[in-house]
């Protein structure tokens, strides 16, 4: 296959970024895909495709195998994976799922998936049926070590959730003591895995940072001191703007039964743009994630990324975050001479208009064109 146009190409990286890191650059010309890999070419043949070419988009927080009613079967999982693929997502970190989805991922008609095992939570402190429920937090290190083996180098813990046992006073509360997090995260690290955590509110953040967490999902309750510490430790955040935008709806659902929780969720929603500004000011690495599989539909990463403009990020900044930066963080290559041909083709320049990401011409995974 012959491509002609403009490719976000990593081979000629130069340390020109705002943070001093090496930056891929756009190369114009002719490129050939053969044996599943991409190469520069001088072929005079007519191009099969012309346009702007990005490394495959990355969704670091989705759930292939979860639907609005809980776990789903193989047919629906396949549909979810194909929907993500059609949106331009060619690499996903499956951020916790209660079923084995390996049969419908990492195949040429879907996408590549990094699995994180199952969510780890306490009894009645997460969505029913989705998590491993830990009765005694002394068991947390053992279970996190086990889930390190069940996934592809990632473990997912639930760090806070509403504790309904307090009736009308119920609120978001941490699930784990700091000591349990220290031991659990250390056990996962010893097993060769990194750990990410679901966390909405403020109270659980200190324990996660002290425990040595590797990544934070949502993080809506982070205060400036948390953001500063995360920056010093190089801890990225997946801001999931679409999910946080539902916080007022969650508060409405809480109603008069859980008014304290409702007030907390409204507060988190109200201050979220301020937090996003801090994340950018401290140059936290922002990871692209949709939280698809429960409240969010699959295939919505371009919609999530379009919301990132409210942080003051340019389309180029957003593209970098959602392609080569996320791939680098997860240990996957971008586009370079002889690299796997995992790419998305657009008919317009997404650097001029980020909404272009919602309408790819086609995707290519390991040289296989989307049918």
C-alpha positions in Angstrom: 0.0 0.0 0.0 1.3 3.5 -0.9 0.5 6.5 1.2 1.2 10.1 0.0 0.9 13.1 2.2 1.9 14.2 5.7 2.9 11.7 8.5 3.6 12.5 12.1 6.9 10.7 12.0 9.2 9.9 14.9 12.5 9.1 13.3 13.8 12.6 13.2 13.1 13.6 16.7 14.8 16.7 18.0 14.7 18.1 21.6 12.5 21.1 20.7 9.5 20.6 22.9 8.4 22.9 25.7 9.6 20.4 28.2 12.9 19.7 26.5 11.9 16.2 25.4 12.5 14.9 21.9 9.6 15.7 19.6 8.6 13.8 16.5 8.0 15.9 13.4 5.7 16.0 10.4 7.3 14.6 7.3 5.7 15.0 3.8 6.3 12.6 1.0 5.5 9.1 -0.1 5.4 6.1 2.3 4.9 2.4 1.7 3.4 -0.2 3.9 4.7 -3.7 3.4 4.9 -6.8 5.6 2.9 -4.9 8.2 5.4 -2.0 8.6 5.9 1.5 7.3 8.8 2.8 5.2 9.7 6.0 3.3 9.3 5.3 -0.4 10.2 6.8 -3.8 7.7 4.6 -5.6 6.1 6.3 -8.6 3.0 4.2 -8.2 -0.3 5.9 -7.6 -1.2 6.4 -3.9 -3.8 4.2 -2.4 -4.5 6.9 0.2 -3.6 10.6 0.4 -3.9 12.8 3.5 -2.7 13.4 7.0 -1.4 10.3 8.9 -1.2 9.9 12.7 0.0 7.1 14.8 -3.0 5.2 16.1 -4.9 7.0 18.8 -4.7 5.7 22.4 -7.5 5.3 24.9 -5.8 4.6 28.2 -9.0 4.2 30.2 -11.7 2.0 28.6 -13.5 -1.2 29.5 -14.0 -3.7 26.6 -16.4 -6.2 28.2 -18.5 -3.9 30.4 -21.8 -2.3 29.3 -24.4 -0.2 31.1 -25.9 -3.4 32.8 -22.5 -4.9 33.7 -20.4 -7.6 32.0 -21.2 -8.4 28.3 -20.6 -11.4 26.0 -18.2 -11.9 23.2 -20.4 -10.5 20.4 -20.9 -7.2 22.3 -17.2 -7.1 23.2 -16.3 -7.5 19.6 -18.7 -4.7 18.7 -17.1 -2.4 21.3 -13.6 -3.1 20.1 -14.6 -2.5 16.5 -16.3 0.8 17.4 -13.1 1.9 19.1 -11.1 0.9 16.1 -13.4 2.9 13.7 -12.9 6.0 15.9 -9.1 5.8 15.3 -8.2 4.1 18.5 -5.6 1.4 17.8 -4.2 1.0 21.3 -6.2 0.8 24.5 -5.4 0.1 28.2 -8.4 -1.8 29.4 -8.7 -0.3 32.8 -10.4 -3.1 34.6 -12.9 -5.7 33.3 -14.6 -8.7 35.0 -14.4 -11.0 32.0 -11.7 -12.4 29.7 -11.8 -10.2 26.6 -8.6 -11.6 24.9 -10.6 -13.3 22.2 -11.9 -10.1 20.7 -8.8 -7.9 21.1 -5.3 -7.8 19.6 -6.6 -9.0 16.3 -6.3 -7.3 12.9 -9.9 -6.2 12.7 -10.0 -4.6 16.2 -7.2 -3.0 18.2 -4.2 -3.7 20.5 -5.2 -4.0 24.2 -3.2 -3.8 27.4 -5.2 -5.6 30.1 -5.3 -4.5 33.7 -7.0 -7.5 35.3 -10.1 -6.8 37.4 -11.0 -3.8 39.5 -9.9 -4.3 43.1 -12.4 -2.8 45.7 -14.0 -3.4 49.1 -17.4 -5.1 49.5 -20.3 -2.8 48.5 -17.8 -0.1 47.5 -18.0 -0.3 43.8 -20.4 -1.2 40.9 -21.9 -4.6 41.7 -20.3 -7.5 39.9 -17.3 -5.7 38.4 -14.6 -5.9 41.1 -12.7 -8.4 43.2 -14.1 -7.6 46.7 -11.5 -7.6 49.4 -12.9 -8.2 52.8 -9.7 -7.8 54.8 -7.3 -5.1 53.5 -4.4 -7.2 54.8 -5.1 -9.4 51.7 -4.6 -6.4 49.3 -0.9 -7.1 48.6 -1.6 -10.7 47.7 -4.5 -9.8 45.4 -2.6 -7.0 43.7 0.3 -9.4 43.0 -2.2 -11.9 41.6 -3.8 -9.3 39.3 -0.3 -8.3 38.2 -0.1 -11.7 36.7 -3.6 -11.6 35.2 -3.0 -8.4 33.3 -0.3 -7.0 31.0 1.7 -5.1 33.5 -1.1 -3.0 35.0 -3.3 -3.3 38.1 -6.4 -1.2 38.7 -7.6 -0.3 42.2 -10.7 1.6 43.3 -9.4 4.3 45.7 -12.7 5.9 46.7 -16.4 5.4 46.4 -19.6 6.4 48.2 -20.0 4.6 51.6 -23.8 4.2 51.8 -23.6 2.8 55.3 -23.9 6.3 56.8 -27.3 7.0 55.3 -28.0 10.6 54.5 -24.4 11.5 55.7 -22.9 9.1 53.2 -20.1 10.6 51.1 -17.1 9.7 48.9 -14.6 7.9 51.2 -11.3 6.2 50.7 -11.4 2.4 50.5 -7.9 1.7 51.9 -5.6 2.9 54.6 -2.3 4.4 53.5 -0.4 1.4 55.0 -2.5 -1.0 52.9 -1.8 1.1 49.7 2.0 1.2 50.5 2.1 -2.6 50.8 -0.3 -3.3 47.9 1.4 -1.1 45.4 4.8 -2.4 46.5 3.6 -6.0 45.9 2.4 -5.0 42.4 5.7 -3.3 41.7 7.7 -6.3 42.9 5.6 -8.5 40.5 6.6 -6.1 37.6 3.3 -4.2 37.3 2.3 -0.6 37.5 -0.8 0.5 39.4 -3.5 3.0 38.4 -6.4 4.1 40.6 -9.9 5.3 40.2 -10.3 8.3 42.4 -13.0 11.0 42.3 -12.6 13.0 45.5 -9.8 14.6 47.6 -9.5 12.4 50.7 -8.0 9.4 48.9 -5.3 11.3 47.0 -2.8 11.6 49.9 -2.7 7.8 50.5 -2.3 7.1 46.8 0.7 9.5 46.5 2.3 8.2 49.6 1.6 4.6 48.5 3.6 5.2 45.3 0.8 5.1 42.7 1.9 5.2 39.1 -1.1 6.8 37.5 -4.3 8.6 38.5 -7.7 8.2 36.8 -10.2 11.1 37.0 -8.4 12.8 39.9 -11.1 15.5 40.2 -10.4 16.2 43.9 -6.7 16.9 43.5 -5.6 20.1 45.2 -2.6 22.2 44.1 -0.3 20.4 46.6 -1.3 17.1 45.1 -0.7 18.3 41.6 2.7 19.7 42.6 3.7 16.3 44.1 2.4 14.4 41.1 4.5 16.7 38.9 7.6 16.1 41.0 7.1 12.3 40.9 6.2 12.2 37.2 2.7 10.8 37.8 0.3 11.3 34.9 -3.4 11.9 35.1 -6.2 10.7 32.9 -8.7 13.6 33.3 -11.7 11.9 31.7 -13.6 15.1 31.0 -16.7 13.4 29.6 -17.0 11.4 32.8 -16.5 14.3 35.2 -19.0 16.3 33.1 -21.6 13.7 34.5 -20.9 14.6 38.1 -23.9 16.9 38.3 -26.1 14.1 37.0 -24.7 11.8 39.6 -25.6 14.4 42.2 -29.1 14.6 40.9 -29.5 10.9 41.1 -28.3 11.0 44.8 -31.2 13.3 45.5 -32.4 13.7 49.1 -31.2 10.2 50.0 -27.5 11.1 49.8 -27.4 14.9 50.0 -23.8 15.1 51.3 -22.5 12.9 48.4 -24.5 15.0 46.0 -22.9 18.2 47.4 -19.5 16.7 47.0 -20.0 15.8 43.4 -21.3 19.2 42.5 -18.3 20.8 44.2 -15.9 18.6 42.2 -17.7 19.5 39.0 -17.7 23.2 39.8 -13.9 23.4 40.4 -12.8 21.0 37.7 -11.8 23.6 35.2 -9.6 25.2 37.8 -7.9 21.8 38.4 -7.4 21.3 34.7 -5.6 24.6 34.6 -3.3 23.5 37.4 -2.5 20.2 35.6 -1.4 22.2 32.6 0.5 24.8 34.6 2.5 22.0 36.4 3.0 20.2 33.0 1.4 17.0 34.3 1.3 14.4 31.5 -2.3 14.1 30.5 -3.4 10.7 29.2 -6.4 10.3 26.9 -9.2 8.2 28.3 -12.9 7.9 27.8 -14.0 5.5 30.6 -16.1 3.8 27.9 -18.0 0.7 28.9 -20.3 2.0 31.6 -21.7 5.5 31.5 -19.8 6.3 28.3 -20.2 4.7 24.9 -17.2 3.3 23.0 -15.8 5.2 20.1 -15.9 8.5 21.9 -12.2 9.4 22.2 -12.4 12.2 19.5 -15.3 13.7 21.5 -13.2 13.5 24.7 -10.2 15.1 23.0 -12.4 17.9 21.6 -13.1 18.9 25.2 -9.4 19.2 25.9 -9.4 22.6 24.1 -11.1 24.1 27.2 -7.7 23.6 28.9 -6.2 26.0 26.5 -4.4 23.2 24.6 -3.8 23.6 20.9 -4.8 20.8 18.5 -1.1 19.9 18.1 -0.7 19.6 21.9 -3.8 17.3 22.0 -2.6 15.2 19.1 0.8 14.7 20.7 -0.8 13.6 24.0 -3.2 11.2 22.3 -0.7 9.5 20.0 3.1 9.3 20.5 3.2 10.6 24.1 0.6 8.1 25.2 2.3 5.3 23.2 5.7 6.1 24.7 4.2 6.0 28.2 2.7 2.6 27.6 5.8 1.3 25.9 4.5 1.1 22.3 6.1 2.5 19.2 4.8 5.3 17.0 5.5 5.8 13.3 9.1 5.5 12.2 11.1 3.8 9.5 10.3 0.1 9.8 7.8 0.5 12.7 4.5 -1.4 12.8 2.0 0.3 10.5 -0.5 1.3 13.2 -2.0 4.5 11.8 -5.0 6.6 11.1 -5.6 8.6 7.9 -7.5 11.8 7.7 -8.5 14.0 4.7 -7.7 17.2 6.4 -5.1 18.5 8.8 -6.2 17.8 12.4 -3.7 20.5 13.6 -6.0 23.1 12.0 -9.2 21.6 13.5 -9.3 19.0 16.2 -12.8 17.9 15.1 -11.2 16.2 12.1 -10.3 13.4 14.5 -13.9 12.3 14.6 -13.9 11.4 10.8 -11.0 9.3 9.8 -10.7 8.0 6.2 -9.5 4.6 7.5 -7.3 2.9 10.0 -4.4 0.5 9.5 -3.3 -2.0 12.2 -0.1 -3.9 11.5 -0.6 -3.1 7.9 -4.2 -4.4 7.8 -6.7 -1.8 6.4 -10.0 -1.5 8.2 -12.7 -3.1 6.2 
